[in-house]
Amino acid sequence: MRMRELGQSGIQASTVAIGTWVMGGWMWGGADENDSIKAIHAALDAGINLLDTAPIYGFGHSESVVGKAIKDRRDKVVIATKCSMVINAPGGRSVGRSTAAGPSEHGHLEIKIYNNPESIRNEVELSLKRLGTDHIDLYQTHWQEQETPIEDTMGALVRLKEEGKIRAIGVCNATTDEMDRYRSVGQVDSDQEQYSMIHRNLEGDDSGAVNQLGCCKDYKISVLAYSPLVLGLLTGKVGPDRKFAESDLRSSQKRFSQANRQKIAELLKGFAPIAEKHNCTIAQLVIAWTISQPGLTHALVGARTPEQAIENAGAGNIELDASELAQMDAAVRSGATQLDMS
Ligand SMILES: NC(=O)c1ccc[n+]([C@@H]2O[C@H](COP(=O)([O-])OP(=O)(O)OC[C@H]3O[C@@H](n4cnc5c(N)ncnc54)[C@H](OP(=O)(O)O)[C@@H]3O)[C@@H](O)[C@H]2O)c1
């Protein structure tokens, strides 16, 4: 497994990381706690040390499961968690209501993005408790909002770092302008964004989209790709018969329509010779491609079972050469235009 430094933090983190959104259960049709713990253990045994979670994943459930899983192996894990998504917060930006009871039985909720300094202070204490640790390695704002000045948010994060409660600061779902404002107050070590073979906005384009990967590289900010397998769609294992529970967000996404599944299957079929050459699976190849992109440093890959975690970790040992990367790129560029990604 290859390791890369998280920004300039001095923290070495595996290029393939385990994502634990699914372990919260909420929005994923539930999750089995034993499987989740086994998946985390399998990931660590397979060389992964970076683990990403968030308080909103199952309303604290994902962090609690992570806490249980790492109890006797805290020193083996680089824990990345987040602040910002606060239930029934007194301010900030509302992102909707949920009637999901979830594992923690919160009932009817208003989910808000709230980067207020006092709220962050409260959130970090709750995360430390759920995770069963006295420090978080990478603390990230999960989403951005306009009400709280970014400089105040970053001031609070810098103070948490000075106090030793967090070791490094990151952002998620942020523009380069927003990152500049964070950087004006202190060191930003990571940016977590949606990125996959078929979601490539971060690369910038002729229509004026900023090359965020390039900017982060220039500023020595690690870029952590989330949903690199597009919630499982790019594993080559979501066939036409796979049905998702109504409470699984994939049940209503156009990305998972039968037409899209068919087109994705065609696209992935073209990768078979390269997968064969490396004796690897399609999912591994897709992850290996992701962490080979310039400026993209780590792939956060969700896993529900130990088998998935082991398979995904294997991608960290695959080296693709320039011609293989170019072949895959060309196939994606011609196939991706026909996909409905809404
Ligand atoms: N910052 C943000 O706003 C944000 C947003 C999204 C995600 N994230 C982070 O990024 C992580 C990864 O993203 P993600 O979970 O959305 O998507 P993902 O990694 O693209 O897909 C994960 C899902 O794909 C399936 N899967 C994974 N490995 C597999 C394998 N080897 N074979 C077959 N199926 C496999 C599993 O679902 P099934 O078994 O149910 O099919 C798994 O839950 C999250 O866990 C979270 O930590 C952050």
PDBQT file of the ligand as one rigid body, heavy atoms in Angstrom, charges set to zero:
ROOT
HETATM    1  N1  LIG A 401     -17.568  14.803   2.055  1.00  0.00    +0.000 N 
HETATM    2  C1  LIG A 401     -18.682  14.399   1.516  1.00  0.00    +0.000 C 
HETATM    3  O1  LIG A 401     -19.613  15.181   1.258  1.00  0.00    +0.000 OA
HETATM    4  C2  LIG A 401     -18.828  12.939   1.186  1.00  0.00    +0.000 A 
HETATM    5  C3  LIG A 401     -19.896  12.506   0.376  1.00  0.00    +0.000 A 
HETATM    6  C4  LIG A 401     -19.962  11.141   0.068  1.00  0.00    +0.000 A 
HETATM    7  C5  LIG A 401     -19.026  10.262   0.573  1.00  0.00    +0.000 A 
HETATM    8  N2  LIG A 401     -18.021  10.709   1.392  1.00  0.00    +0.000 N 
HETATM    9  C6  LIG A 401     -16.990   9.782   1.943  1.00  0.00    +0.000 C 
HETATM   10  O2  LIG A 401     -16.473   8.998   0.897  1.00  0.00    +0.000 OA
HETATM   11  C7  LIG A 401     -16.652   7.603   1.201  1.00  0.00    +0.000 C 
HETATM   12  C8  LIG A 401     -16.827   6.787  -0.065  1.00  0.00    +0.000 C 
HETATM   13  O3  LIG A 401     -17.897   7.250  -0.843  1.00  0.00    +0.000 OA
HETATM   14  P1  LIG A 401     -19.287   6.453  -0.992  1.00  0.00    +0.000 P 
HETATM   15  O4  LIG A 401     -19.456   5.516   0.146  1.00  0.00    +0.000 OA
HETATM   16  O5  LIG A 401     -20.303   7.496  -1.255  1.00  0.00    +0.000 OA
HETATM   17  O6  LIG A 401     -19.150   5.713  -2.382  1.00  0.00    +0.000 OA
HETATM   18  P2  LIG A 401     -18.200   4.592  -3.025  1.00  0.00    +0.000 P 
HETATM   19  O7  LIG A 401     -16.974   4.436  -2.236  1.00  0.00    +0.000 OA
HETATM   20  O8  LIG A 401     -18.096   4.978  -4.446  1.00  0.00    +0.000 OA
HETATM   21  O9  LIG A 401     -19.123   3.295  -2.952  1.00  0.00    +0.000 OA
HETATM   22  C9  LIG A 401     -19.264   2.590  -1.758  1.00  0.00    +0.000 C 
HETATM   23  C10 LIG A 401     -20.282   1.458  -1.914  1.00  0.00    +0.000 C 
HETATM   24  O10 LIG A 401     -20.010   0.648  -3.053  1.00  0.00    +0.000 OA
HETATM   25  C11 LIG A 401     -20.182  -0.728  -2.738  1.00  0.00    +0.000 C 
HETATM   26  N3  LIG A 401     -18.845  -1.346  -2.823  1.00  0.00    +0.000 N 
HETATM   27  C12 LIG A 401     -17.663  -0.869  -2.339  1.00  0.00    +0.000 A 
HETATM   28  N4  LIG A 401     -16.630  -1.676  -2.624  1.00  0.00    +0.000 NA
HETATM   29  C13 LIG A 401     -17.151  -2.707  -3.325  1.00  0.00    +0.000 A 
HETATM   30  C14 LIG A 401     -16.585  -3.853  -3.905  1.00  0.00    +0.000 A 
HETATM   31  N5  LIG A 401     -15.290  -4.116  -3.835  1.00  0.00    +0.000 N 
HETATM   32  N6  LIG A 401     -17.429  -4.712  -4.557  1.00  0.00    +0.000 NA
HETATM   33  C15 LIG A 401     -18.754  -4.455  -4.655  1.00  0.00    +0.000 A 
HETATM   34  N7  LIG A 401     -19.335  -3.375  -4.117  1.00  0.00    +0.000 NA
HETATM   35  C16 LIG A 401     -18.555  -2.507  -3.455  1.00  0.00    +0.000 A 
HETATM   36  C17 LIG A 401     -20.738  -0.790  -1.323  1.00  0.00    +0.000 C 
HETATM   37  O11 LIG A 401     -22.171  -0.708  -1.336  1.00  0.00    +0.000 OA
HETATM   38  P3  LIG A 401     -23.149  -1.987  -1.405  1.00  0.00    +0.000 P 
HETATM   39  O12 LIG A 401     -22.450  -3.158  -0.826  1.00  0.00    +0.000 OA
HETATM   40  O13 LIG A 401     -24.353  -1.562  -0.645  1.00  0.00    +0.000 OA
HETATM   41  O14 LIG A 401     -23.460  -2.142  -2.871  1.00  0.00    +0.000 OA
HETATM   42  C18 LIG A 401     -20.211   0.508  -0.725  1.00  0.00    +0.000 C 
HETATM   43  O15 LIG A 401     -20.990   1.008   0.325  1.00  0.00    +0.000 OA
HETATM   44  C19 LIG A 401     -17.861   7.602   2.143  1.00  0.00    +0.000 C 
HETATM   45  O16 LIG A 401     -17.956   6.411   2.898  1.00  0.00    +0.000 OA
HETATM   46  C20 LIG A 401     -17.548   8.816   2.979  1.00  0.00    +0.000 C 
HETATM   47  O17 LIG A 401     -16.557   8.515   3.940  1.00  0.00    +0.000 OA
HETATM   48  C21 LIG A 401     -17.912  12.037   1.677  1.00  0.00    +0.000 A 
ENDROOT
TORSDOF 0
